[in-house]
């Protein structure tokens, strides 16, 4: 590294050497500080990315929960509808069976249901 000398002095060698050494130390210190700043910025960015990812995962879980809840409600509604249909069919079979039994009993007694024929 070369520097221009503005004033010539008697003690040029020692002063120049000390100045160069201080300049070199300042450069090293500046580079160290710049590296620390860069590391801090990288850490901040990594933390922001991690926080975003965690929030994304949390939002995804909430959305998944809502979708699952909606799906369970629709499945419950379909199962209730199916249960009603099964109960209706069973009731209809029971009524037909009872009607046939009642008709048989009336027939054994020599009676019948009145059916209007028009």
WOJONOR-V132410 format. One line per field, one symbol per residue. ss: DSSP state (2 for helix, 1 for strand, 0 for the rest). phi: phi as a letter, one per 20 degrees, with the letter a starting at -180 (. if undefined). A space follows every 50 residues. Layout:
BEGIN
ss: ???
phi: ???
END
This chain:
BEGIN
ss: 00000000000222222222222222222222222222222222222222 22222222222222222222222222222222222222222222222222 222222220000000000
phi: .dceeececfefffffffffffffffffffffffffffffffffffffff ffffffffffffffffffffffffffffffffffffffffffffffffff ffffffffendbfecfdc
END
